[in-house]
Amino acid sequence: MTTRALLLGAALSLACAAAAPAADLPRREVGQIVYDNVPETPAALQAAIAPYYNARSAVFEDWLSDGSMLIATRFGDVNQIHRVAAPGGARTQLTFFAEPVNSAKAQPGAARFVYPRDVGGAEYYQGYLRGLDGAEVALTAPRTRNGGFVFSKDGQQVAWSQATPGDPNYDIMLAAADDPAGRRVAFEGAGALSVEAFSPDSKSLLLSRSFSATHTDLFVLDLAGGQARQIGAVGRKVGYQGGAFTADGAGVVTLSDDGSDFTRPVVIDIATGKARDLDPGAKWSSEAFDLSPDGKTLAYMVNEEGYSKIVLKDVASGQALAAPKLPLGVLTGLGFSPDGRKLGFSLSTSTSSGDAWSYGLDDRELVRWTQSELGGLDPARLVEPALFRFQTFDKRSIPAFIYRPQAKAGAKLPVVIQIHGGPEGQELPSFNPRRQSWVNELGAAVIIPNVRGSTGYGKTYLDLDNGPRREDSVKDIGALLDWVAAQPDLDAGRVAIVGQSYGGYMSLAVAAHYNDRIAGAIDLYGISNWTTFLQNTEGYRRDLRRVEYGDERDPKMRAVFDRISPLNLSDRMKKPMMIYQGANDPRVPQSESEQMVARLRAQGSEVWYVLARDEGHGVSKKQNAEAVRATEIVFLKKVLGVD
């Protein structure tokens, strides 16, 4: 073991010992979940919760060479990869594991695909090449983290990025698809390197190096000579997302925020570095794109106030082409079929769980490939959220969605405020069983705000909470509490805060700064101390987090962390709290939750602690999700005074 691993292990042991339950606090284990000072969930409530998590979705992953689809969907406890031969066809399962398989990339010209899989949510992904006949071979080296698999146009080569434990630098790996054991390091990296695309002649790779959410450099790597040449903006901080070579290999298509607050598609001339804007004057950010196999047509997704739309353009002229008209919802996945005649994607709405679709570029026909079940939920009970904005302390307008159940005459609704992680994330009006269960099982209004630092509203908004301005986003929640108090149908005396990851930090910070205005808080794998978090988060992501949050090695920033860390503000937290943690979380280690539990209990505060031994940064397994989400509702019922 490395010295770092030994020190971290010792720290975790001490934290676990400190957070061990007192003799009068009940502790029980059910499957892989440990409940510490947590009451059992009533059987009736568990039964009521089950349908929300029986609902299935289908997510488009890629097209196979025969024109069939690869999708990710769940028929057991976790997502696996399935094949759908034609619209409305059966979902044929292709991977069969206890761990989730959430993504896949098809090998051009072959009945095979590559997929990543980890163990217990630790995020040290291994890559595997798997045929439709079930034959499988390992692509990557053991004890490494791998991702971003990209095939050459002819399918003969595959490239990806690889990191090792504790190392912040990614290497670029290359292998012949028929000889994975012959993999080699194509480029020794520095920082967070990713592969974006092969050139049409397979002699070069387009690479990206990410410094932050608004700063990415692009490089073209000559595979023969091993030299990488930076393209696009040089010496300036520009945010690029994704990339593909033009058909002649002389240019690169990417999403860029250069000269704009929003990302939009551009074509960069590799020789001159000049960029041609394909969507000048964009009012909303583009988020993902794909280039047709012949390089003539660009499809990209635009995020308008959280709702998605697809735009199609001719690359040469920039002229808009006919695009599908979609219901209000959220898109995931986007890709042209091998013949370039269809565009595949998946769509989720607030009241439908998500399915795979295609759009024909010739016939302009929108076709639904899958029909996902709602798991026994009554569609009539599902609530469509309403978009609203509230003014915060510095007069900025903060966007949010609210799910409102029907209030009884003369009664006010309890409120649950859920804060997303990231912080470079965005709450979206997609299908969410958890929110719908809060509406129906608690009778609560559910608010999902996009405080400053959220994506989707431009890079200026994204950077408003960086470094020492961290608590400005907490003040945004204070302004939201003011808004709640002004609503005639909402009960400002019954408000609970819920957040995960960075949102977990927000829950803890709100519990400290607005203790008298909330009834309770749920912190899921949240950051409790900025310094210990940055010291213990996995090496491959530490430098990226320092750009966003600040560098704990800087004495001035360390002083800010000491002042704002929830662990140091625990004496202000007087309301009940539930804390959940995945034991294998590489991002926010278990020690962050356990030191918070220990501190709160030492001061006599009520804390429910739930630990999942087989999870990482989240709750990926259906059985665990049902159990944890049911416990959340038991907690929320108690603090909100709901029968």
N, C-alpha and C positions, 0 to 999 in steps of 0.2 A: 504493500500500500504506500501511496505517497504521503509525505509529511502533511500536506494539506488535508488529505482524506483522514489521517489519524486525528488531526486537530479537530476536524469537523465532527468526526465520530465521537470524540470526547465531549465536544460541546453539546451534541445531541443527547448523549447519555446524561449529562448534568441537567439539561432542560427537561428530559423525561422524568428524571428523579424528582426535580423540583415540582413538576406538574402532576406527580402521582396523586391519586385521589386520597383524601383523608379517610379515616376509618369509617366515618359516618356518611360518606358519599358512596352510593351504590355504583358498582361497575359490572357490566355484563358484556359478553361477546356473542354476536350472532353472525355466523359465517365469517366473513373477513372484516366485519365492522365491530369496533370497540365503542361502547356507549359508556360515558363517564358522567355520572350525575344527570342522567337523561331518563325520563320516564318512558315506559313502553307505549307504543302507538296502539290505540284501541283498534280492535279488529275491524269494526265498522268503518273507521276512517281509512285504514289500509285498503279495504275493499273499494272505497270510494275513489281513492287515489289511483288505483291500478289502471283504469282505462286511459288516463292521461298519458301513461308511459307505455301502454300497449299500442298507441298510435304509431304508425310507421311512416317513413318518408323514403323517397328514392332520389339520390343525388347523381346527376350526370358526371361521369369521370372522363370518358374518352370513347372514340369510335374504333372498333376493330377493323382490320383491312377488308373484311367481307361486308361491311356496312351495318353490322350489329353494334349494339351499345354495351359499354361497361358502365355499371352503376354501383354505388355503395348503398346498401340497405340492410335492415336487420330482420332476421326471422328467428333469432334466439336471444341471447343476452347482449350481443355486441354486433356492430356493423361488420359486414363482410362484402367481398366483391361478387357481383352477379353479372350474368350476361342476359340481355334481352335481344332476341333475334329480330323482332319486328314490332311495330306498334301494337300494344295490347297483348304481346306474347308473354309466355311464362318467364319468371325470373329464375334462371338456372344458376345455382350457387357454384362458385368457382374456388373460393377459399373457405377453410373450415378450421378456425382456431378459437381458443378461449380468449385471446386478446383481440381487440378491434383492428380491422383493416379498413381504413377510411379513404384511401386514395389509390389510384392505379393509372398507369400510362401504357398505352398500347404500343407494341413494336411494329413499325410500318412493314407491310409485306409478309407478316407472319401471324399465326394464330397464337400469340403469346403476349404477355404484358409484364411490367415490372411493378412491384408494390413494396412499401415499407411496413415494417412491423417491429414493435418494441415489446418489452415485458413489464407489466405492472405499472404502466404510465411513466416509466423512467426517461422516455424520450431519447434513448440511445438506439435509434432505428437501424435495423439491418434491412438491406434490399434483397429481394428475391425475384428471379425470372420464373414465371409460371406459364405453362401451356394450357390450352383448353382441354387437353387430355389428362391434366393433373400432374404432368412431369414438371418438377421444380428443381432449380439449382440456385445456390447462394451466390449473390453478386458481390457482396461487400465483405470487408475484413472484420472479424470478431472484435469486440471491445472498442468499436468506433461508432460515431454518430453520422448518419448518412441521410441525404435528402436532395430534392430538386433533380430527379432523374430526367434526362433528355436524350432522345434517340436522334441519330443522324437521319436525313431524309430517306436514305435507302434502307434504314433499319440495321445496318451492319455494325454500328458503334453506339455505345451509350456512355454518357458522361454525367458526373454528379459531384457534389461537394461532400467532403469528409472532415470531421473534427475528432479529436481524441480528448479523453477526460482531462479537465483542468486547463486545456489549451484554448486561447481565444481565437486562434488562427485556423481557417479552413484551407485544406488542399483541394485542388481540382483533380478528380480521378477520371481515368479513361479506360475502357475495356472493349474488346470485340464482343458483340452480343453472343457469339457462339463459343467464346473462350473467356468466361468471367474470371477464371483463376489467373489469367494473364493480365489482370488489371495493373495499371501503373499510375504513378503521380505525373500528371501532365503539367501541373503548375503548382509550385510550393507557394501557398498563399500567405497573406498578411491581413488579418481581419475577417469580417463576415463576407466571404466570397460565395457566389452562387453562379450556376450555369444557367444561361437564358436560352441559348439556341446554338445549333450547328450552322455553319455557312452552307449554301447550296452544294458546294463541291466537297464538303466534309473536311476541308483542310484547316478551318478556323473555328473557334468558339467565341461566342459573345458572353462575356462575364460581367457581373455586377458586384460591386463592393458597397455594402451598406454601412453608413456611419450613424444614421438616425432616420427617423420617419420622413425627414425632409432633406436628406443629403445622401445621395448615392452616386458613385462613379461608375462609368461604363468602360470596358476594355474589349479589344479584339485580340485574342490569343492565337498566334501562329503555332499550330500543333507540331510542325516539323522543326522549327527553330526554338520553340519554347519561349518566344518573346511576346509580351503583352503590351499593346499600345492603347493608351487612353483616347477615347473619342468623346464627342459632345463637349459639354462645358468643362474647361480645364482651369483650375485655380479659383473656381467659384462653387458655392454650395447650391446644388440643384437636386431636386428630387426626381429620380427616374423610377419607373415601375415596369418590370417585364422588358422583353425585347425579342425581336425576330429580324432576320436578314431579309432584305428585299430580294425579289426573284433573281436579279443579276448579281447579288452579293456586294454591290457597291454602296448600299445604304442599310440603315437599321431603323426599324419602326419601334417606337417605345412610347410610353406615357411620360410626360414631362411637365413640371411646374415652372420651367424657366421663363421669367418675365411675366408670370401670372400667379394669382393666388390659388389657382386650381390646376390639377393635372389634366392634360388632354393629349391626344395622339399627335406625334410629330414624326417626320422622316429625317434622319440625320445622315448627311453625306459623309462617308467614312474618310474620304481624301481631304475634304476641306473643313469638316466639322460644322458646316452650316446646317441649320434645321429648318424644315418646311412644316409649318403649322397646318394640321388637317382640321382643326376646330378652333379657329381664332375667335376670341371673345367668349370663350366657354364660361357659363355662369355656374356650372356644377362640375364636380370632379368625375373624371373617368376612373374606373377601378380595375378593369381587366379587359383583355382583348385577345383576339386570335386573327391570324392572317391566313387567307385561303391558300391551298396548296400551290396554286399558280402565282401567288403573290399579288393578285390584282384587287382583291376585295378585303377590306378591314371590317371586322365586327368588334364593337366594344360596348361595355356596360357603363351607363352613367347613373350616378346616385343623386337623385333629386329629393332632398329632405328625407332621406332614408328609403325612398321607393326607387326601384330599378327600372331602367328602360334600355333597350338595345338599339344601337345606331349602326347602320351599315354605310360604308363609304368606298368609293373608287379611289384606290391609292394614288394613281397617276394624276387625277384631276382634283381630288378632294370633294367631288360631287357626292351628295347624299343619295343613297339608294333606298328603295322600298324596304321597310323594316317591319317586324311583327308588332301588332298592337296588343299589349299584354294587360291583364288585370293588375290592379294595384298590389304589388307584392315585392319580394326580394329575390334576386337571381343569384344562383351559385353555379359555377362551372360554365364554360363557354368553349365550343370547339367546332371547327368545320369537319365534315365527313371527308374520307380519303379522296373522293371524287370532287369535292368542293361544291356539291350541289345542295347540301343540307347544312344547317347550323344546329348543333345540339346544345341544350342548356337545361337547368332545373329551376323550378319556380315554386316558391312557398308564399302563402298569404297568411294573414292572421287566423283565418278560419279553415284553411286546408293545409295538410301537413307537408306537402312538397312532392313534386313529381318531375320526371324527365320528359322533355319535349323536344321537337325538332321543328325547324322552319325551312321550307323549301325556297331556295333563291329563284328558281325558275317559275314554279306555280304559285309562290307566295302563300303556301298552305301551312297553317299551324297545326301540328299533330301531337297529340298526347300519347306517349309511349307507355307510361305506367299509371296505375290507378291505386294510389296508396290508401290504406284503411285508416279510419279515425279511432280504431281500437274500442269501439262501443260508445264513444262520446256522441252526444246529441249535438249536431251542428248548430241547432237553434240556440244552444246555450253558450256558444262561443262568441266572444265579444270582439268587435272591431275597434281598435284604438283610435282616438282623435289626436291630431297634432295640435300643439299649442306652444306658445312662447311666453316666457316670463322675464321680467327685467331684474338684473342682478345689481350688486353693489356699485359697479363702475358704469352703470347704464347700458351694459351690453344686453342683447337679447339672447336668452338661452333656450334652445329647442328641447321639447320633450313630448312624449306620447302618454296619454292617459286611457286606461281601460276602466270604464265605469259600469258597474252593475246597476240594476234598477233599485233605487233606494225606496224604502217604505215611507209612506206619507209621514212627514214630521220627524223622520229619523235622519241622522247624519252617518255617512259611511266612514268606517275605519280606513286607513291609508297605509299601503306598503310602497315604499320608494326603493326601487332596485337600481344600483349603480354599476355600470359595466367595468370591466377590467381594461387592461392595456398599459397606460391610459389611452394609447393610440387605438381605441376601439370606438364602436358606435352601436348604440341600441337601435335595433331595426324592427319594423312591424312585420316580422316573419312569424310563422307558427311557433308558439312557445307553450308547451303543456304546463309548465310551472306557473307562468303568469295566469293562464286560464284557470288553473286550479285555485289560485289565490282569489280570483274573482268569484268563482262559483262555490268553493268550500268555505271561504272566510266571509264572503259578501263584501270584500274590500275593493276600494278603488286602487288600481295599481298604476304607479307613475314611473316611467323609465326616462330619465333626463339624459341629455348629452352635454354634460358640463364642459367648460373650456378644457382643451387638450384632446377632445374627441376628433376622430377623423370625419370626413364627409362635408366639412364646412370651410375648407381652405387652410393653407399652411399658416396663415397668421393666427387663426383660431387654434390650430393644432399646437402652436408653440407658446400659448399664453400661460401655461402652468409649469414651464420648464424651470429646473433648478430651484432657486430660492423663492420662486413664485408658487410653490406647490400648494400652499394653503388657500390660494385664491379660488381653486376649484372647490374647496370645502365651503368657502363663503357662498359659492353658487347654490349649494344645498341649503344654506341658511336663508337665501332669498326664496328658494322653492318652498321652504317651510312658511315663509311669510305669505306666499301665494296660496298655499293650502288653507291657511287661517282666514283668508279673505273669501273662500268659496262657501256659499250657503249650504251645500250638500255634503261637505267634507268635515270630518271631526278632527280638528287640530290637536285634541287631547289624546287621540289614539293613532299615533303614527309610528311605524316601525321602519327601520333602515336595513336593507340587505345589500351586500356587495361581495364580489368574488375577485381574488387576486388584487390588482390595484383598487378595485371597488371594495375589497375587504379592508384595505387601508382607509378608504373613505368612510366606511361604516364605523371603524374605530375612531377616526378623527371627529366624525359627527357626534359620536357618543361622548366624546370629551368636550367639544366646543358647544354643543347644543343639548346637553344632558336633560335639561328641564323641559325640552320641547319634543322629546321622543319617549315612547313607552318601552322600547327594547331594540336590540340590534342583533343582526346575524352577520358574522364575519367568516367568510369561506376562504381559506388559505391566503389571508391578507398579510401585508407587510406591517409588522409591529415596531420594528426598529430599523431605520434606513441604513445605519452603519453595518449592523450584523447581517442584514439582507444582502447588501452589496458584497460583503466579505464572503458570504456562503453560497450565493447563487452560482450556478454552474459557469465555468470559465468561458464557454463558448458564447455567453450572452452578457457577461459582466460589463464589457466596454460599451456596448450599446445602451445598457441601462444607465451607465454613468453619464452619457450624453443627455439623456432625458431627465434624470433625477438630480444629477450633481455627483461630484467625485468626493468620496469620503476621505481620500488622502489629502485633500485641500483643507487646511485648518479652518478657514472661514466657512466652507460648506459643511464641515464636520460640526461646527457650532450651530448651524441652521438645523442639521439633522437632530442634534441633541435637543433643540428647542421644540421641534415639531413631531418627533417620533411618538406614536401613541403609547408606547411602553412607558415613556416618561410623563405621560399625562393621565395615567390610569386612575389617579386619585379623584379625577373629575367624573369618572364613569361610575354612576350609581345605579343604572338600570340593568335589568337582566340581559344576559348575552348568551348567544349560541355560537360556538366556534367549530368549524369543520376543517379537516385536513386530510390530504392523501399522503400516505407515508413515503411514497417514492417520488414526491414532487421535486424536480430538479430546479425549478424556477424560484418558488418561494418555499424554502426548506421547512420541514416539520418543526424545527426549532423556533421559527417565527411565531407559530401558533402556540406552542407549548410554553414559551416564556411569557406570552400574554395570559394564558390560562393561569399559570403559577402566580403572576403578579396580581391578577384580579382576585384570586382566591385568598391570597395572603392578606388582602385588605377587606375581605369579607363579602365581596360581590358575588352574586349568583351567576354561575357559568355552567352551561351545558357543553360538553366536549365530545365530538364525534370524530373518530379516526378510522379511515379505511385503509387496511393494510395492502390491498392490491390495486390502489389507485395512485395517480400522479397529480398533475395540475388540473383537477376537475373531477367529474364523476362520469366515467365512460361506460360502465356496465349497467345494464337495465336493472338488474336486481339491486345493485347498490343505489342507483338513482331513485328507485321507488322508496327504499328505506330512508335515505337521507332527506328526500323531499317531503315524505310524510312526517318525519321528525321536525322539519321546519314548520309545517303547518300546526303541529301540536304546540310548538313554542309560540308561534304567532297567535294562535287562539288564546293562549294564556295571557300574553302581554297586551293584546288588543281587547281582551274581555269579550271574546266571541264564544257563544255557546256551541 
